[in-house]
Amino acid sequence: MSKFAKKKDGDIPAVSTASLPDIVFMLLFFFMTVTVMKDSDIMVENTLPNATEIKKLEKKDRVIYLYVGKPTTEYQKQYGTESKIQLNDKFANVNEVGDYILAERAKKPQELQNVLTTALKVDKEANMGIISDIKQELRKVNALKVNYTTYEGDAFNNLK
């Protein structure tokens, strides 16, 4: 009677892979634009101290990092074993810190320049005198928002 018959096979049609290259390239471009490259190599020993009252920094784009510690073994022959300041990929003196902060501040957008935080990543064996000198230089350039980077843990472990 009827000319139309139902298919009895129940076969599912094959999935089309025509749009697969588009999806792969879209993901590739997404990860290329979102990925942040590492700024600098750490040239100083940087064993951070422990602290109990810590707070995670929310926005990493508003932070300027200063590293302080003994030079690593490959740099000790050239620079000695005294604590040094690392700004980006070079060692610096205390009097260069202010100029570095001003240069880094100038690289940031205008709306972020007043809310920048200076993060000090200081080795727990570093001399406090150099930290005090850095803080004096930061005051001169009005970089008053300072953060000390630490690990979470018992502060009494720092005494060992």
C-alpha positions, -999 to 999 in steps of 0.1 A, spaced: 0 0 0 25 26 11 55 35 -11 74 48 19 91 22 40 109 28 73 146 20 75 151 -10 96 189 -9 97 191 17 125 226 28 113 239 61 127 254 83 101 292 90 104 303 121 123 315 148 100 351 159 107 351 188 83 351 214 110 377 197 131 407 217 118 388 249 125 383 239 161 419 229 165 432 262 151 408 281 173 421 264 204 457 269 193 451 307 188 433 309 222 462 293 241 488 314 222 470 346 232 463 336 268 497 321 277 521 344 296 558 338 291 582 338 320 597 373 325 632 365 338 654 338 351 662 338 388 699 344 393 698 345 431 691 318 457 655 323 467 644 302 496 614 321 508 606 322 545 574 308 561 546 330 575 512 323 590 493 354 581 494 355 543 472 368 516 474 359 479 478 387 454 448 389 432 461 406 401 496 397 389 497 424 363 498 450 391 530 436 407 567 446 402 591 419 415 625 424 431 646 394 440 672 395 468 696 368 478 730 352 473 740 347 437 736 311 425 767 290 422 773 299 385 774 336 394 793 334 427 827 335 411 819 368 394 797 385 420 808 368 453 785 354 480 770 386 495 733 392 490 725 409 456 695 425 441 682 412 409 661 434 386 647 415 356 678 397 342 706 417 358 722 423 392 718 459 404 729 482 432 705 496 458 706 531 441 692 516 408 660 503 425 642 537 423 649 541 386 638 505 379 605 510 397 599 543 378 607 525 345 584 496 352 556 520 364 559 539 331 554 506 311 520 500 328 487 516 316 479 549 332 450 535 353 473 509 369 502 532 377 488 543 411 478 508 423 511 489 417 526 467 444 563 460 448 568 424 457 600 416 474 611 380 470 638 378 496 659 348 505 655 339 542 693 341 547 695 376 532 708 405 553 681 428 566 703 459 559 699 455 522 661 452 526 661 484 547 680 502 519 656 489 493 627 502 513 643 537 516 647 538 478 611 527 474 600 556 496 619 581 475 599 571 444 566 569 463 563 531 459 547 526 493 527 495 486 552 467 495 546 430 497 569 403 511 565 370 493 565 340 516 554 304 518 525 294 541 538 276 571 550 280 607 572 311 611 593 294 637 607 271 610 626 302 597 648 301 628 665 268 619 
